[in-house]
Amino acid sequence: MHPAVRRLTLFLTRHIDGVLLSAILLLMFTGLLVLLSASNGSFVRTSGQLGNMLVALGVMWLFANIPPHYLQRLAVPVFLLGCALLVGVALFGDIVNGARRWLHVGVTRIQPSELMKIAIPLMLAWYFNRNESSLKLRNFLVAALMLAVPAALIVRQPDLGTAILITASGGYLIFLAGLPWRVIIALTVAGLSSMPFLWSALHDYQRQRILTLIDPTADPLGTGYHTIQSTIAVGSGGVLGKGWMNGTQTHLDFIPERTTDFIFAVYAEEFGLLGNAILLVLLLFLIARAMVITANAPTLFARLLAGSITMTFFTYAFVNMGMVSGILPVVGVPLPLISYGGTSLVSICLGFGILMSINTHKKLVQT
């Protein structure tokens, strides 16, 4: 190999975790195959997603090369910027399909709630790391408040799916920071006791989604349509599936949102139980590798941040598959690295870039 090529290769790969990257690329390739079928062979749709993947991998490489202590310095300004943008959405945001989620910034339009998927774990990890030597119950209360404010602003948009993911990412981090079990039990009891009040606070469409989960056949052509059609597709795949590009539920247009939130129904119909098992193994392998990186992280900040990113990715996959399979209510959560879409793909790969940074910079921190 030419010395210049060798130097370039070392520069591009020195902070990349090969095991993690291999799992990510396999899942992305699977996503492209399923998307090609789900979009009825649309080259425009598939090439657009390929472009999204290249951008996401570029972002992942960039953050893999940023040492964790630099990320620690960015935690407070990024969090404050995200909260300010959420307030801007509440005051000046664009209303699309009845929801106010987008904000015009200069010549483009952004969705600030996506920024909070990284900003909240960064901020909470910074806060607990700063108070590591004297953690008390009030520290957990302050952390809960820092999580509750942006989550409430996102629920108000309304965007329940993103609010769930953000609350989960912060909740995982607070738990990993050492939240006492007596507090966890008390919060669980309080949460169950407040169910009637939470029910009354939900929007009508959110309550309808929960009722549809209990009995989707009550409105088979309305609110229950998504759940009924997706479960039919998953079940009709059988053991080996109907074959790539041969899914009848898919190509007869029965599956709604089949390139985004319900792409798992397309995959399950065409690749069957065996394909589902392979996909689960890939996802679990990626999560296991991320947990190894978390366990070996050299600082509290790095461990908490890595653990939150890993468990949030798990939540993405679990909620999407549960939603498509009819065991969870329908919420707007994509299947990570598989569903079509650029914003969520970039935020997920940004998180994996941070994991790679934590893994490859740990020797520098320790010495």
N, C-alpha and C positions, 0 to 999 in steps of 0.2 A: 504494500500500500504506500502511495506517495506520502511523504511527511506532511505536506499541507493538508491532504485529505484526512490523515490520521489526527492532526491537531484539530481540524474542524469537527470530526466525529467525537473526539473527546470533549470538546467545548459544548456540543449539543447534548451529550448524554451524561455528563459528569454528575448532574444532580437529578437524574431520572431513575426511578426505581423500575427495573426491567420487569419484575414479576407483576407489579401493579399495572404497568403500562400494557403488558400482554393481555391481561384480563379486560382492561378498558377497550383495547382495540378489537378483541373478539366480540365483545358486546356491541360495539359500534357497527361492526361488520354485520352482525345478526340484525341489528336495527335497520340497516340499509336494505337487506334482503326482504325483511317483512314490509318495510315501507314501499318498496317497489311493487309488491303484491297488493298492499292496502290501497295504493293510489292508482290501481289498474294500469301499472306500467308507465306511470308519468315520469318522463325523464326530467322535466322541469322541477317537480317536487323532490325527486331523489337527488338530483344534482344540487339543489338548494340546501338539502340537509347535509350533503357532503361538504359544502362550503361552510355550513355551521360547525361541522365537526372539526374542520381544519382550523377555524378561528378558536374553537374551544381548546384544541390541543395546543395552539399557540399561547393561549392564556395560561394553560396548565404549565407549560414550559417556563413561562415568565415567572410565575409564582413559585415554581420549584427552585428557581435561582435566587429568590429573595430570602435571606436568612431570617429565621423566626424572630430574632430580636428587633429587626426592622419592622416586621409585622406588628410586634408588640407596641412599637411607637405609634403606629397608625391607628391603633384600636379606638382611642377616644375621638380623634377628628372624623374618622369614618362613621362611627356611631352617631355623632352629633349631626353630621351631614345627612345621614339616612333619616334621622328623626325630622330634620328640617324639611327634607323633601316630602316626607309623609304628611307633614302639616300643609305643605304647598299643594299636595294632591287634594287634601280635604277642602282647601280654600279655592283653588284655581284649576283643579284637575279636569280632564275631559271625561264626559260620561259616554260610555260605550256599552250597549246592551244592558242599560240600567245600572251599571256599576261605574264608580268614579275611581279608576286605578292608574290612569296615565297622566303624565305631566310633560308639557312642552318645555324643553330646555334648549334655547337657541334654535337650531335648524332641525332638531330631532325630537323624538318623544320617547320617554323612558318610563319604566315601571319600578318606582323606588322600593316596593316591597321585596323585589328580588335582591337588592343590595343588602337588605336586612338579614337575609339568610346567612351571610358571612359576617356582617357587622355585629350582630348580637353575640355569636360565639366568641368573636375577637374581643369584644368589650367585656363580657363576663369572665373570660379567661384572664384578661389583663387585671380585672378587679380582684379576683380571688388570688392571683399570683402576688399582687401588691400587698394583700392582707394575709398571706400564707401563715405567718408566724403567730397571728392573733385572731384566728377565725372564731367568730361568735355568732349567735343566732341573729343579731341585727345585721350582720353582713349578708346573710341569706335573704333577709327581708329587703334589703337595699337591692340585691341582685334580682329578686322577684319583681320589684317595682320597675327596674330598668327593662325587664322583659315585658311587663304588663303594658307599659305605655305604648310602645310601637305595635304590639299585638292588638291592642284595642283600636288603634288607628286603622289597622288593616282590616279588622272585622267590620269596622264602620263603612268600608268602601262599597259594598261588602265583598270580601274575598276569603271565605272560610277555609278553603284548601291551603292557601299560603299561610294563613294565620295558624293553622294546625301545625304545619311544618316548622314555622318559626318558634312557636311555643314549645314544640318537641325539642328543637335544637337547644334552646335555652334551658328547658327542663332537664334534659340529659346532662348538661354541663353542671347545673346546680346539684344534681344528684351525685355526679362524679366528684364534685368538690367536697363531699362529705356531709350532705344534709342528714341530720339525725333521723333514725327510723321512727322515733315517736312523733316527729313533725310530719313525716310522710304518712303515717297512719292517721294522724289528726286531719291532714289535708284531704285524704281519701274519704274519710267519714264526712267531712264538711262538703266535699264535692258531691257525694251521693245525696246528702241532705238537701242540697240546693238545686237538685235536678228540676223540680217544678218551676223555680224562678228562672233558671237558665232556659227552660222550654219556652216560657212566655217571652223571653228576650230575643229568641230566634226570629229571623224573617220567615214569612209564610212559605217561601220556596224551600228554605232549610228544614222546616218542620215536615214539609211534604216529602222530602228526600228520606227522612228517617222513617216515616210511615210507609213509604214505598218499600223500604228494606224489609219491613215486617210482612207486607203483602203486596208484592209488585203486580199481582193480577187484578187488584182493585181498580187500576186504571191502565190497562195493557197498551193502549194507544197514546197515552199521555205520559205521566210521570214515571210509570213503570216500564216504559218501552225500552229504555237503555238497558236496564237490568235484565229483562226477559230475553232480549236479543243477544246480549253478551253471554249469558249463561247457556243459551241454546248453542251458540258457536263453540264455547269451551267444551260442552258435553259431546257435541257431534264430531269432535276431532278423534274420539276413540283413543286407542293405544298408539297407533302409528301416524294418525292424521290423514287428511285428504290429499296432501301433497302441496308443494309450493305452487302458488298461483291458481290453485284448484279449490279454494274455499268457497262454498256456495253462499253462505251467509255474508261473506265479504263481497263477492262479485255480483251478487244480486241486490246489493245496497241495503241489507237489513241492519248491519252494524253501524250505529251512529259514531261520529268522531273517531273513525277507525284508523286514522293516521296519527292521532294524538293520544287522548286519554284512554281510548279503548283498543289500542293496537295489540295489547296482550290477547284479546279475543281472537284477532286475526291469526296471531302466532299459534295459539292453542288449537284452533280449528285446522290449520294446515300442517302442524308438526305433532299434534297429539300429545298423549301423556309422556311418551319418551322424550319428545322435544321439550316439554315443560320441565322434566327432570334435569335435562342438560342445562337449560337456562338457569334453573335454581342452583345447580352446582356451580356454574360460573359466577352467579351473584354472591353465593356464600363464600366462594374462594376469594373473591375480591374483598368482601367484608372481613374475612379471616386475616388476609394480608394487612388490611388497614388496622385491625386490632393488634396485630404483632407490632406494627409501627407505633401504635398508641402505648403499648406496654413498655416499649424500649425508649420512649421519649425522655430526654434528659432533664427537663424542667417541668414544674407544675403547669405553667402556661401552655407548654407544648402538649402535655398529656391531656389536659382538659380540652384544648382546641381540637386535637386529633380525635379524641373520643366523641366529641359532639358531632364532628363532621361524619365520622363513621356511622354513628347511630342514626343521624339524619338521613343518610343514604339508605340505610335499612328501612327507615320509616317510609321514604318515597316508594320503595319496591313493595313493601308489605301493604300499604294503603291502596296502591294502584291495583295490585293483584286481588286484594280482598274486595275492592269495589267492582272489578270486572267479574269476579266469581260470585257476586251476590251476597257476600258475608259482611260487607261494610257499606255505608251509605255512599251515594255517588257524590264525589267532590272533585274539584279540578286539580288532580295530581297526576302528572305524567309518569310513565314507566321510565326510570332513569337510564340514559344512554341508548334507549330503544325508541321512544316516542319522537315524533317530529316536533321541531321547535328549537330555536336558537338560544333564547334567554335562559331557560332551565338547564340546557346542556352546558352553557358557559359557566353558570354558577356551580354546577356539579364538578366540572373539570377544574375550576378554580380551587375548589375544596381539595381535590386530589393533588393539585399542584402544591398546596400547603402541606399535605401529608408527606409528599416526596421531599419537600424542603426540610421538614422536621426530621425525616429519616437520614438524609444525606449530610445535614449540617450538625448532627449530634456530636460527632467526634471533635469538631471545632469548639463546640460549647464546653465539652468535658475537659479539654486541655487548656 
